[in-house]
Amino acid sequence: MSGGGMQPHGGPIHKQKIPGVQNIIAVASGKGGVGKSTVSVNLAVALAKLGHSVGLIDCDVHGPSIPMMMNVSATPIANDQKQIIPIESYGVKCISMGLLVDKEEPIIWRGPMVMGVVKQFFQNVAWGELDYLIVDLPPGTGDAQLTMVQAVEISGAIIVTTPQAIAVQDAVRGVEMFKKLDVPILGLVENMAYLTLPDGSMIHPFGQGGGFETALRYKVPLMAQLPLDENIRAGGDVGTPVALSENNCGQYFADIATMVHDRLNR
């Protein structure tokens, strides 16, 4: 199959616009563990810091990490229209399966149930007026990705990778998936690109050049080469995203947010 408007058996898909939401941005990777949720969270916070109204969907139903990274734990409730009211943190409206079940409860679901939850997150949450809705996708090119593309109009996708060859190989699959589904690629983010040693020198634990070469191949921007940095890791673990800070790592995400805004409003 190809094209964002076709069902697996060839029937037409009728996408539903989310009232009040101007731009939907997917953050994806072909491989787990490359920092996709880190980029999603910090991009959302950075956009909010720039004065935009922002929402964040955690579509990784089996491994939700947004509640910890955004320091939210309240259980969402429904409004009079029976829509879920998202939980707000750092100026960002958040929804995640992790807010609806116990944090140690495994989600042992088949594909159709996952697809149903993803649709609910888009179409049955009281998002209100949003400039940007950031979608943190699970790894791979499966049910959640296809459901999202067929449910709503995506403004663009950001692909996250690390420099090493195996991660780049999977990132390429992510780029190809969005190309086949007619979703624009806003750019690539290369995470864990280098490590700065105490003497100021840099080493590259995961290799070099993978993100740059992939961006060059597909003629899309390499939006950032993020360092392997304690501040980024700690921000995710304790629920204070590094994008809140004014240090160098915070500036990386401010720059990504500015690039995203400029690309979608030029």
Long-range contacts (C-beta under 8 A, 24 or more apart in sequence): 1-180, 2-180, 2-181, 3-180, 3-181, 3-182, 4-149, 4-150, 4-154, 4-181, 4-182, 4-183, 5-150, 5-182, 7-150, 13-150, 15-150, 15-151, 15-152, 15-153, 16-122, 16-123, 16-151, 16-152, 17-152, 17-153, 18-122, 18-123, 18-127, 18-133, 18-152, 19-127, 20-127, 20-128, 20-129, 20-130, 21-55, 21-127, 21-130, 21-133, 22-130, 22-131, 22-132, 23-131, 23-132, 23-133, 23-155, 23-156, 23-264, 24-132, 24-133, 24-135, 24-152, 24-153, 24-154, 24-155, 25-132, 25-133, 25-134, 25-135, 25-154, 25-155, 25-156, 25-157, 25-158, 25-186, 25-260, 26-135, 26-137, 26-145, 26-148, 26-154, 26-156, 26-157, 26-158, 26-178, 26-183, 27-134, 27-135, 27-136, 27-137, 27-157, 27-158, 27-160, 28-137, 28-145, 28-157, 28-158, 28-159, 28-160, 28-174, 28-177, 28-178, 29-137, 29-139, 29-159, 29-160, 29-161, 29-167, 29-170, 29-171, 29-174, 30-139, 30-140, 30-141, 30-161, 30-167, 30-169, 30-170, 30-171, 30-172, 30-173, 30-174, 30-177, 31-139, 31-140, 31-161, 31-166, 31-167, 31-170, 31-171, 32-63, 32-138, 32-139, 33-139, 34-160, 34-161, 34-162, 34-167, 34-171, 34-191, 34-192, 35-160, 35-162, 35-189, 35-191, 35-192, 35-226, 36-136, 36-137, 36-139, 36-160, 37-65, 37-66, 37-69, 37-136, 37-236, 38-69, 38-191, 38-232, 38-236, 39-158, 39-160, 39-189, 39-191, 39-226, 39-253, 39-256, 40-66, 40-134, 40-135, 40-136, 41-66, 41-69, 41-70, 41-136, 41-236, 41-241, 41-243, 42-232, 42-235, 42-241, 42-242, 42-243, 42-253, 42-256, 43-134, 43-158, 43-243, 43-253, 43-256, 43-257, 43-260, 44-92, 44-132, 44-134, 45-90, 45-91, 45-92, 45-241, 45-243, 45-244, 45-253, 46-243, 46-250, 46-253, 46-254, 46-256, 46-257, 47-131, 47-132, 47-134, 47-257, 47-260, 47-261, 48-90, 48-91, 48-92, 49-91, 49-243, 49-244, 49-254, 49-257, 50-254, 50-257, 50-258, 50-261, 52-131, 52-132, 52-261, 53-128, 53-129, 53-130, 53-131, 53-132, 54-91, 54-92, 54-93, 54-130, 54-131, 54-132, 54-133, 54-134, 55-86, 55-92, 55-93, 55-94, 55-95, 55-127, 55-130, 55-132, 55-133, 55-134, 56-92, 56-93, 56-94, 56-95, 56-133, 56-134, 56-136, 57-95, 57-96, 57-121, 57-122, 57-125, 57-133, 57-134, 57-135, 57-136, 58-94, 58-95, 58-96, 58-97, 58-98, 58-136, 59-118, 59-121, 59-135, 59-136, 59-137, 59-138, 59-144, 59-148, 60-136, 60-137, 60-138, 60-139, 60-144, 61-97, 61-107, 61-109, 61-114, 61-117, 61-118, 61-138, 61-144, 62-106, 62-107, 62-109, 62-114, 62-138, 63-138, 64-96, 64-97, 64-98, 64-99, 64-107, 65-98, 65-136, 65-236, 66-94, 66-96, 66-98, 66-136, 67-94, 67-96, 67-98, 67-99, 67-103, 68-98, 68-103, 68-236, 68-237, 68-239, 69-235, 69-236, 69-239, 69-241, 70-94, 70-239, 70-241, 71-238, 71-239, 71-240, 72-99, 72-239, 73-99, 73-103, 74-99, 75-99, 75-100, 76-100, 79-126, 81-126, 82-124, 83-124, 83-125, 83-126, 84-120, 84-124, 84-125, 84-126, 85-125, 85-126, 86-125, 86-126, 86-127, 90-241, 90-244, 93-127, 93-128, 93-130, 95-121, 95-125, 111-142, 111-143, 114-143, 114-144, 114-147, 115-143, 115-144, 115-147, 118-143, 118-144, 118-147, 118-148, 118-151, 119-147, 119-151, 122-148, 122-151, 122-152, 123-151, 123-152, 132-260, 139-170, 141-173, 141-174, 141-177, 145-177, 146-181, 149-178, 149-181, 149-183, 154-183, 155-184, 155-264, 156-183, 156-184, 156-185, 156-186, 156-260, 156-263, 156-264, 157-183, 157-184, 157-185, 157-186, 158-185, 158-186, 158-187, 158-188, 158-189, 158-223, 158-256, 158-260, 159-185, 159-187, 159-188, 159-189, 159-214, 160-188, 160-189, 160-191, 161-188, 161-189, 161-190, 161-191, 161-210, 161-211, 161-214, 162-190, 162-191, 162-192, 162-193, 162-206, 162-210, 162-211, 163-190, 163-192, 163-193, 163-204, 163-206, 163-207, 163-208, 163-209, 163-210, 163-211, 164-206, 164-207, 164-210, 165-207, 165-210, 167-206, 167-210, 168-210, 168-211, 168-213, 168-214, 171-210, 171-211, 171-214, 172-214, 172-217, 175-214, 175-218, 175-220, 185-218, 185-220, 186-220, 186-221, 186-223, 186-259, 186-260, 186-263, 186-264, 187-215, 187-220, 187-221, 187-222, 187-223, 187-259, 187-263, 188-214, 188-215, 188-220, 188-221, 188-222, 188-223, 189-222, 189-223, 189-224, 189-226, 189-256, 190-222, 190-224, 190-225, 190-226, 191-226, 192-226, 192-227, 192-228, 193-225, 193-226, 193-227, 193-228, 194-225, 194-227, 194-228, 195-227, 195-228, 196-227, 196-229, 221-259, 221-263, 223-255, 223-256, 223-259, 223-260, 224-252, 224-253, 224-255, 224-256, 226-252
